[in-house]
Amino acid sequence: MLQTTKMVKVRKAVESLYDGVCTITEYQKIKKENKSTAFSEVVVLENQPCRMSHKTVNSTTPTDTANAVTQSIVVYLSPDIVVKPGSKLTITQNNVTNDYKCSGKPAVYSSHQEIPLELFEGWA
C-alpha cells in the first residue's frame, strides 16, 4: 500500500487530467405541494470535474454482414462521489455536451473511480 503522501500525489496527478465537467441527475420521488407524490429529475451534483474516455470495440463474432462496432464510454471521477446506477450524467468535454446514464457499478480506486456509461435515451 502506498504511503498517504504518495497517494495524495497520485490522486492529484490523476485529477490534473480532468478536462470536463459533469452534472449528476437522479430520478427521485418528490412530494408536491398538494401532498401527492410524483417523480422528477433532481440534480444532486453540478460542475464536478471529470474526464470521459471513448474506446471503439470491434465485434469478434463473425457474421455474414459487416462486423458490429460498439463504443465503450467511461467517465473518471473523484472516488468521493456516489453515483447511483441509472443516474443521468450531463458531461461537457471539448465544448461538446451530451447526456449519458450510469450503466454499471463503478470501479472505485483510491485515486479515482471509473464508471461505464451509455447514451441517455430516457428514464427507465
Buried (B, 14 or more C-beta within 10 A) or exposed (E): EEEEEEEEEBBEEBBEEBEBBBBBBBBEEEEEEEEEEEEEEEEBBEEBBBBBEEEEEEEEEEEEEEEEEEEEBBBBBBBEBEBEEEBBBBBBBEEEEBBBBBBEEBEBEBBBBBBBBEEBEEEE
